[in-house]
Amino acid sequence: MIAGADSLKRLTHDRIWSAIDALAQRYGLSASGLAKRSGLDPTAFNKSKRMTRDGRPRWPTTESIAKVLEATGATLDDFSTLASTEPRVRNRNEPIPLIGMTQAGAGGFFDDGGYPVGGGWDHVRFPRVDDENAYALEVTGESMAPLYRNGDILIVSPNAATRNGDRVVIRTTDGEVMAKTLVRRTATTIELASLNPDHPNFVFPLDRVDWIARIIWASQ
């Protein structure tokens, strides 16, 4: 156990969180499901909680990791091994989940951090995605025209960093799912530009944002 503790000291912020995600997947849970089983706030492991609002990394506490190990029966060495493993890269043309925009807004397809969960959906094949949580969204309707039209496929990476100018998918706390351009994010608000230049920018308080993820490819 001491060796495991020593190795954890050398791990990065991303590796620690990756180990928590991997442990959740091992037991068929979302990150929020793992937090709840461990007696923690269900949002404790959400993607939005992993960075402070001013962009500094937020680490899980040793107490929360201890509670996770107790709840799952995993050992510290198990956790250290997961945290020391390179994140899995999808194989070429590996199928990824395909979710309709309407389904995405209805709930049940994502955990609280914006990661796809469950099953029963269709799949599409994509040459290479360096994110094991990537998924595809199928555009329905013409609300995103002229850039994205009905039937277009958006490949979304929830683990990719988002920067000003990126095209993103955002889900609000009332279940609305939109594709926008990220203009800027402050400590309290997020500003988004419509893909239709005739529409004005949107400004949301951050507490209205359920999750946000970067679009890395679109079929057009």
C-alpha positions, 0 to 999 in steps of 0.5 A: 500500500505504501508503494501505491501511495508513493506512486500516486504522488507522482501522478498528474491531475489528468491521470488522477481524474482518469483513474476515477473515471476508469474505476466508475466504468469498471463497476458500470457507473457514471462518475456521478453514480460513483460519487453517490455510491461513495456517499459523496455529493453526486456532482463531486466528480463532474467534469465541471468540478475538475477545474476552478472557474479561473482555470486552475486544476481542482484535485479530488481529496484523499478522503474522497478517494478513500471513500471510493475505494471503500465503496467499490472494494478496490485497493489503492494499488488498483487505483494507482495502476489505473492512474498510471495507465495511458488513456485508451485511444480508440482504434481506427474505425471503432464505432462510437455512440450516435445520439440524436439531438432530441434524445440528448435533450430528453435525458438519460443518455449522459451523466452529470458531467456530459459523458455518454452512458447507457446503451441501446443507441445506434453507432457510427464509425469514425477513423480516429478519436483520441477520446474514449468518451467521444460520441456522435450527435445527429442534427435534427431540424434546421435551427443550426443552418446554414452551417449544420443541417438536418442529418449532419453528424457532429463528432463531440469530444467531452474530454477535449479542452474548450477555448474561445473560438471553438465550436461546441455543443452545450446543454442547459439545465432545462435540457436544451441542447445547442451547437454554438461557437464559444466566444468567452467564459468568465467566472460567472457567465458564458457567451456563445455565438450562434452558427447563424450570423443573423442571430445575436450572441447568447449569454448564460449564467454558468449555473444554467450550463449542464455541460459543454463539449467541443465539436471536433468534426462534422459531416457536411 
